[in-house]
Amino acid sequence: MTEKISIQPDYETKDETKAGNYFVSNYPPFSFWNEQDVPCVSSLLNSPSSGSAPLGIYYHVPFCRKRCHFCYFKVYTDKNSNDVRKYLASTIKELQSYSESNYVKGRKPKFVYFGGGTPSYLSAQQLEDLTDQMKAVLPWDDAEEVTFECEPGTLSEKKLEAIKKFGVTRLSLGVENFSDHILEINGRAHRSKEVFSAYKFAKELGFENINIDLIAGMLDETDENWTECVEQVKELSPDCVTIYQMEVPFNTGIFKSMKEGGKLTAPVADWPTKRRWVNQAYEALEKVGYTVTSAYTAVKNPEATKFVYRDRLWSGADMIGLGVSSFGHLGGIHYQNLTNIDHYCDTIESKKTPIRRALLTNDEERFIRELILQWKLGRVNQKYFNDKFGVNISERYYTVLSEWKGRGDLSEENEELVLSRSALLKVDTLLHSLFLPRHRNAERYV
């Protein structure tokens, strides 16, 4: 869209769900990334020494059977087999280019993440061929975790066997809701029976970590439906449950309908309702042995069930972003690839960089990035930040933290600052107060 609308954090837009991105996924905000910093990535890759941070790979599969009405990611539903083959070949060429650089050469990824779109849209054979080629370029034998996102309706027992065979340790099922009506009205391609069959196959194959995604606040969701979803999750008893609160970014089908109707408020549950539903789910899961480990996750066994991709990335790891529109982070430089699939493939074929925009961050921005992301875990270790960045959090943010404590949002436990449950459920609205002044009230575009 060309029209720009300024959206403030929801503590300023009251309780209603307005259009915009509220989920804080990186820092500095994406609107500060630019074309001028793109050459910084090439300079880093060609520097004499290799990187020392843990290395990861994010692989974007932009294909879907159907575009969900709330989806704001770069996805395609109209590509044929030739388009898919061309794209997969381009991503391997991109990976090859990274592997030959001084900065990456000789390093092995500690984590690999297949996101989308729908990674499970690809056939078993396509997945086997793709991952074999990826491993030949950059071996995975040191990987602590390989995560793979799935749309339940695309999974067969044969495909799950292939996914398990090439090394996936964390299988993430995009369930979102168990009601066929709500799945349909929100534009999801799968139905509940496909969830149950996919989950059954995955359990029988023995994946180390099975995650189920839910979304609180989908179109037409009710208290009764949410309670049924929570009960169904408890019955399935996955290793991990991830719950997101519905937001309505500008490039979604829901916002398009809002704009056509001249409406500012999204036709979904308000923020207090969504937070109440997430809290209800967490309390129910805690009663059956789960532990809440972040604003979005509850795990059955925290000692055995990790989320390496998240924890490494939130602690400053390097990550190669592969594919159209994918995001990466190398040596303190944020970057995003070209956002059109044909442009991306043609650029790779011409042996030019597919990076669209980047941002070279300074030490202060890197400190703030890790701090705001780790707040999402519900607790921050002050010694970690003092040792790594030489910053005393309590002193630097004395005024902000005092306000949080005064509202009952924050307490101290030894070296850790700990958010209350109510604060954790609205953590994305708290983080803006930690931004540098020039980054506050920025337009929220991905």
C-alpha positions in Angstrom: 0.0 0.0 0.0 1.2 3.5 -0.6 -0.8 5.4 2.0 1.1 5.5 5.3 -0.8 5.3 8.6 0.9 6.0 11.9 0.1 3.3 14.5 1.1 3.8 18.1 1.7 0.9 20.6 -1.6 -0.4 21.9 -1.3 1.3 25.3 -1.9 4.5 23.3 -4.6 3.1 21.1 -6.5 1.8 24.2 -7.9 -1.8 24.2 -9.2 -2.2 20.7 -7.1 -4.1 18.1 -6.0 -1.6 15.5 -4.1 -2.3 12.3 -0.3 -2.5 12.5 2.5 -4.7 13.7 2.7 -4.8 17.5 5.0 -7.8 17.8 8.6 -6.5 18.3 10.8 -9.0 16.4 14.0 -7.0 16.0 15.9 -3.8 16.8 16.4 -1.2 15.5 13.0 -1.1 13.8 12.8 -2.3 10.1 11.9 1.2 8.9 15.5 2.3 9.7 17.0 -0.4 7.4 18.3 1.0 4.1 19.9 0.4 0.8 23.0 2.5 1.7 24.2 -0.2 4.2 23.8 -3.1 1.8 27.5 -3.0 0.8 28.4 -3.5 4.4 27.4 -7.1 4.2 29.7 -7.8 1.3 32.6 -6.0 3.1 32.0 -8.3 6.1 31.8 -11.5 4.1 35.1 -10.5 2.3 36.9 -9.5 5.5 40.1 -11.5 6.3 38.8 -13.3 9.4 35.8 -15.6 9.9 33.0 -14.9 12.4 33.2 -16.2 15.9 29.5 -16.1 16.9 27.4 -19.2 16.7 26.1 -19.6 13.1 22.6 -20.5 12.0 20.6 -20.7 8.8 17.1 -19.5 8.2 15.6 -20.9 5.0 12.4 -19.3 3.6 9.9 -21.5 1.7 7.5 -18.9 0.2 4.9 -21.4 -1.1 1.5 -22.0 0.3 -1.7 -23.9 -0.7 -3.7 -20.8 0.4 -3.0 -17.4 1.9 -4.4 -16.9 5.3 -6.4 -13.7 5.9 -4.1 -12.7 8.7 -0.8 -13.6 7.0 1.7 -10.8 6.4 4.7 -12.9 5.2 5.9 -13.2 1.7 4.1 -16.2 0.2 2.9 -17.4 -3.2 0.0 -19.6 -4.0 0.2 -19.6 -7.8 3.6 -21.1 -8.6 4.1 -24.2 -10.7 6.7 -27.0 -10.4 9.1 -25.2 -12.7 8.9 -22.0 -10.5 9.6 -24.1 -7.4 12.6 -25.9 -8.9 14.1 -22.6 -10.1 13.6 -21.1 -6.6 15.2 -24.0 -4.8 18.2 -24.0 -7.2 18.6 -20.2 -6.5 18.7 -20.7 -2.8 21.4 -23.3 -3.1 23.5 -20.9 -5.2 22.9 -18.2 -2.5 24.1 -20.6 0.2 27.1 -21.6 -1.9 28.1 -17.9 -2.2 28.0 -17.5 1.6 29.9 -20.7 2.2 32.8 -19.5 0.0 33.2 -16.2 1.8 36.0 -15.6 4.3 33.4 -14.8 7.1 31.5 -18.1 6.8 34.1 -20.5 5.2 34.8 -23.5 7.5 32.0 -22.7 10.0 29.1 -25.1 10.7 25.6 -24.1 11.6 24.5 -24.6 15.2 20.8 -24.3 14.2 18.8 -24.5 11.0 15.2 -23.1 10.7 12.8 -23.8 7.8 10.1 -21.2 7.8 7.5 -19.8 5.5 5.2 -19.8 3.8 4.9 -23.5 4.2 8.1 -25.6 4.2 5.9 -28.7 4.2 4.4 -27.6 0.9 7.4 -29.1 -0.8 7.3 -32.8 -1.7 9.3 -35.4 0.1 11.6 -35.8 -2.8 12.1 -32.0 -3.1 12.9 -31.8 0.6 15.4 -34.7 0.4 17.1 -33.2 -2.6 17.2 -29.7 -1.1 18.6 -30.7 2.2 21.2 -33.0 0.7 22.5 -30.1 -1.4 22.4 -27.8 1.6 24.4 -30.2 3.7 26.9 -30.7 0.9 27.5 -26.9 0.9 27.4 -26.3 4.7 27.4 -29.5 6.8 24.8 -29.8 9.6 26.6 -32.4 11.8 27.2 -29.9 14.6 23.6 -28.5 14.5 22.0 -28.5 18.0 18.5 -28.1 16.4 16.8 -28.2 13.1 13.3 -26.7 13.1 10.7 -27.2 10.4 7.3 -25.4 10.2 4.4 -27.4 8.9 0.8 -26.8 7.7 -1.0 -30.0 8.9 -2.9 -30.5 5.7 0.3 -30.9 3.7 1.7 -33.8 5.9 1.5 -37.5 5.0 3.3 -40.2 6.9 5.7 -40.5 3.9 6.6 -36.8 4.0 7.0 -36.8 7.8 9.4 -39.8 7.4 11.4 -37.8 4.9 11.4 -34.8 7.3 12.6 -36.9 10.2 15.3 -38.6 8.0 17.0 -35.4 7.0 17.5 -34.4 10.6 14.6 -32.3 11.9 14.5 -32.3 15.7 11.8 -29.7 16.3 8.6 -30.1 14.3 6.3 -27.1 14.5 2.6 -27.7 13.5 0.7 -24.5 12.6 -2.6 -25.7 14.1 -3.8 -22.2 15.2 -7.3 -23.5 16.1 -9.2 -26.8 16.3 -12.5 -25.4 15.0 -13.1 -26.1 11.3 -15.4 -23.1 11.1 -12.7 -20.7 12.5 -10.0 -22.3 10.3 -12.2 -21.7 7.3 -13.3 -18.1 8.1 -9.6 -17.2 8.7 -8.5 -18.6 5.4 -6.5 -21.6 6.7 -6.1 -24.5 4.2 -6.2 -27.3 6.7 -9.0 -28.8 8.9 -9.0 -30.4 12.3 -8.9 -34.0 11.1 -5.7 -33.3 9.3 -4.2 -31.9 12.6 -5.0 -35.1 14.4 -3.6 -37.4 11.7 -0.4 -35.4 11.3 0.2 -35.3 15.0 -0.4 -39.0 15.3 2.2 -39.8 12.6 4.7 -37.4 14.1 4.4 -38.9 17.5 4.8 -42.4 16.1 7.9 -41.4 14.2 9.5 -40.1 17.5 10.4 -36.5 16.7 12.4 -35.1 19.6 10.3 -31.9 20.0 6.8 -31.4 18.6 5.4 -27.9 18.9 1.8 -26.8 18.4 1.0 -23.2 17.4 -2.2 -21.5 18.5 -3.4 -18.0 17.8 -5.5 -16.2 20.4 -8.1 -13.8 18.8 -8.8 -15.2 15.4 -11.8 -14.1 13.5 -15.0 -15.4 15.2 -13.1 -16.9 18.1 -15.1 -17.1 21.4 -14.5 -17.9 25.0 -16.1 -21.3 24.5 -14.0 -22.1 21.4 -10.8 -21.0 23.1 -11.5 -23.2 26.1 -12.1 -26.1 23.8 -8.7 -25.4 22.0 -6.9 -25.4 25.4 -8.5 -28.7 26.4 -7.6 -30.2 23.1 -3.9 -29.2 23.4 -3.8 -30.7 26.9 -5.2 -33.9 25.5 -2.6 -34.1 22.7 0.2 -33.1 25.2 2.8 -31.8 22.8 6.3 -31.0 24.0 5.8 -27.3 23.4 2.9 -25.0 22.9 3.4 -21.6 21.2 0.6 -19.0 21.5 0.5 -15.8 19.6 -2.0 -12.9 20.1 -3.6 -11.9 16.8 -2.3 -8.7 15.2 -3.5 -7.3 11.9 -0.6 -5.8 9.9 -1.3 -3.6 6.9 -0.5 -6.2 4.2 -3.1 -8.7 5.4 -6.5 -9.7 3.9 -8.2 -8.6 7.1 -6.8 -5.0 6.9 -7.7 -4.9 3.2 -11.3 -5.5 4.2 -11.1 -3.0 7.0 -9.8 -0.3 4.6 -12.5 -1.0 2.1 -15.1 -0.7 4.8 -13.5 2.5 6.3 -12.9 0.8 9.7 -10.1 1.4 12.1 -10.8 -1.4 14.6 -10.1 -4.9 13.5 -13.0 -7.5 13.7 -11.1 -9.6 16.2 -10.9 -9.8 20.0 -9.6 -6.8 21.8 -6.2 -7.0 23.6 -7.5 -7.6 27.2 -9.5 -10.6 25.8 -6.5 -12.0 24.0 -4.3 -11.7 27.0 -7.0 -13.2 29.2 -7.2 -16.2 26.8 -3.4 -16.7 26.7 -3.3 -16.5 30.5 -6.1 -19.0 30.7 -4.1 -21.4 28.5 -0.9 -21.0 30.5 -2.6 -21.6 33.8 -4.3 -24.7 32.5 -1.0 -26.0 31.0 0.8 -25.3 34.2 -1.7 -27.4 36.1 -0.7 -30.4 34.0 3.0 -29.9 34.3 4.0 -27.3 31.7 6.3 -24.4 32.4 5.9 -21.0 30.8 9.3 -20.1 29.3 8.5 -16.9 27.4 5.6 -14.6 26.5 4.6 -17.1 23.7 5.7 -20.6 24.9 4.9 -23.2 27.4 7.0 -26.4 27.5 6.4 -29.8 29.1 10.1 -30.3 30.2 12.3 -27.2 30.2 15.4 -29.3 30.7 14.8 -31.4 27.6 12.8 -29.1 25.4 14.8 -26.2 24.1 14.3 -23.6 21.4 17.9 -23.1 20.2 16.9 -20.9 17.2 15.3 -18.4 19.5 17.8 -18.5 22.3 20.9 -18.3 20.0 19.4 -15.5 17.9 18.3 -13.5 20.9 21.9 -13.7 22.3 23.6 -12.3 19.2 24.2 -15.3 17.0 25.0 -15.0 13.3 22.2 -16.2 11.0 22.3 -16.5 7.2 18.9 -15.7 5.7 18.2 -17.7 2.5 15.5 -17.1 0.0 13.1 -14.4 -1.1 12.4 -11.7 1.6 14.3 -13.6 4.3 16.0 -11.8 7.1 19.6 -12.4 8.3 22.0 -11.1 10.9 25.8 -11.3 10.4 28.5 -9.5 12.4 26.1 -7.0 13.8 24.6 -6.2 10.4 20.8 -6.8 9.8 19.7 -7.5 6.3 16.7 -8.5 4.3 16.6 -10.1 0.8 14.7 -8.9 -2.2 10.9 -9.4 -1.8 9.9 -10.5 -5.3 10.6 -14.1 -6.1 11.4 -13.5 -9.8 13.6 -10.6 -9.0 15.4 -12.7 -6.3 16.0 -15.6 -8.7 17.2 -13.5 -11.6 19.5 -11.6 -9.3 21.0 -14.8 -8.0 21.4 -16.1 -11.6 23.3 -12.9 -12.5 25.6 -13.5 -9.5 24.7 -10.2 -7.8 23.7 -9.8 -4.1 20.0 -10.5 -3.5 20.0 -8.2 -0.4 17.5 -5.4 -0.6 18.2 -3.5 2.6 20.5 -3.6 5.6 21.5 -1.8 8.8 25.0 -1.7 10.3 24.3 -1.5 14.0 26.6 0.0 16.7 27.5 -1.5 20.1 24.7 0.4 21.9 22.0 -0.8 19.4 23.3 -4.4 19.7 23.0 -4.2 23.5 19.4 -2.9 23.2 18.5 -5.5 20.7 19.5 -8.4 22.9 17.9 -6.7 26.0 14.5 -6.2 24.4 14.4 -9.7 22.9 15.4 -11.4 26.1 12.7 -9.5 28.0 10.3 -11.7 26.1 11.6 -14.6 28.2 10.1 -13.0 31.2 13.4 -12.5 33.0 16.7 -10.7 32.3 20.0 -11.6 33.8 21.8 -8.4 34.8 25.2 -10.0 35.1 25.0 -11.3 31.5 24.6 -7.7 30.1 27.2 -6.3 32.5 29.7 -8.9 31.5 29.0 -8.8 27.7 28.3 -5.1 27.2 29.5 -3.3 30.3 26.1 -1.9 31.0 24.3 -1.9 34.4 20.7 -2.2 33.4 19.3 -1.0 36.7 21.3 2.2 36.5 20.7 2.9 32.8 17.0 2.3 32.9 16.3 3.3 36.5 13.3 5.5 35.7 11.7 3.0 33.4 12.3 0.0 35.7 11.0 2.0 38.7 7.8 2.7 36.8 7.4 -1.0 36.1 8.0 -1.9 39.7 5.5 0.7 40.8 2.8 -0.8 38.6 3.6 -4.3 39.9 5.0 -5.4 36.5 8.6 -6.1 37.8 10.4 -7.7 40.7 14.0 -8.7 41.4 15.3 -12.2 42.1 19.0 -12.2 42.9 20.7 -11.1 39.6 17.5 -11.3 37.6 14.8 -8.8 36.8 11.5 -10.7 36.5 8.3 -9.6 34.8 4.9 -10.4 36.3 2.6 -12.7 34.3 0.4 -9.7 33.3 3.4 -7.8 32.2 4.8 -10.7 30.2 1.5 -11.0 28.3 1.8 -7.4 27.1 5.6 -7.3 26.9 5.7 -6.0 23.3 4.0 -2.8 24.5 6.6 -2.3 27.2 9.7 -2.6 25.0 9.4 0.8 23.2 10.4 2.6 26.4 13.8 0.9 26.1 14.4 2.1 22.5 16.8 5.0 21.8 14.8 8.2 21.3 15.4 8.3 17.6 13.8 4.9 17.2 10.6 5.5 19.2 7.3 6.0 17.5 8.7 4.7 14.3 6.4 3.5 11.6 6.0 -0.3 12.0 6.6 -1.9 8.7 8.2 -5.2 7.8 
